Amino acid sequence: MEDMKKAIMDFAENSKKSKFYFNDIQKAVQKVLPDAKARMIKKAATELINEEKLIYFSTGSSTMYGMKGKGQTEDH
């Protein structure tokens, strides 16, 4: 789980975009950890949200993830 969380944070920190879809996170994690399943990646992302390292960003029609304090997010 810690490896997954690290992979997600690495992706979020190095991404040119400030907001991204779950599919983007999943692809990035599976490049590093090919055996990672979507359900476990989702759990890791949810833990990061609970730890306030990531935040949800709702576009109305879909939910995206963002890194807290990076780009234009709801807490600005």
C-alpha positions in Angstrom: 0.0 0.0 0.0 2.8 2.4 0.8 4.4 1.7 -2.5 1.1 2.6 -4.2 0.7 5.8 -2.3 4.3 6.8 -3.1 3.7 6.1 -6.8 0.5 8.2 -6.7 2.2 11.1 -5.0 5.2 10.9 -7.4 2.7 11.1 -10.3 0.8 14.0 -8.7 4.0 16.0 -8.0 5.5 15.5 -11.4 2.3 15.9 -13.5 2.0 19.0 -15.6 -1.7 19.1 -14.8 -3.0 20.1 -11.4 -6.1 17.9 -11.7 -6.4 14.4 -13.0 -8.8 11.5 -13.5 -8.5 8.2 -11.6 -7.6 6.5 -14.9 -4.5 8.7 -15.2 -3.5 7.7 -11.6 -4.1 4.1 -12.4 -1.9 4.1 -15.5 0.9 5.9 -13.7 0.8 3.4 -10.8 0.6 0.4 -13.1 3.8 1.6 -14.9 5.6 1.3 -11.6 3.7 -1.6 -10.1 2.3 -3.7 -13.0 0.4 -6.0 -10.6 -1.6 -3.2 -9.0 -5.3 -3.7 -9.2 -7.7 -0.7 -9.7 -9.5 -1.4 -6.4 -6.2 -1.2 -4.4 -5.1 1.9 -6.2 -8.5 3.5 -5.4 -8.0 2.5 -1.7 -4.5 4.1 -1.7 -5.9 7.3 -3.3 -8.7 7.5 -0.7 -6.1 7.1 2.1 -4.2 10.0 0.6 -7.3 12.1 0.5 -8.0 11.2 4.2 -4.4 12.2 5.0 -5.1 15.5 3.2 -2.3 15.0 0.6 -4.8 14.8 -2.3 -8.2 16.4 -2.6 -11.3 15.7 -4.7 -12.2 18.2 -7.4 -15.7 17.9 -8.8 -16.4 19.2 -12.3 -20.1 18.5 -11.9 -20.2 15.6 -14.2 -17.1 13.8 -12.9 -14.8 13.7 -10.0 -11.1 14.4 -10.4 -8.2 14.3 -8.0 -5.8 17.1 -7.3 -2.8 17.7 -5.1 -3.6 19.9 -2.2 -2.2 23.4 -2.7 -1.2 22.8 -6.4 -3.0 24.6 -9.1 -6.5 26.0 -8.8 -8.4 23.9 -6.3 -11.4 24.4 -4.2 -9.4 25.5 -1.1 -8.1 28.6 -3.0 
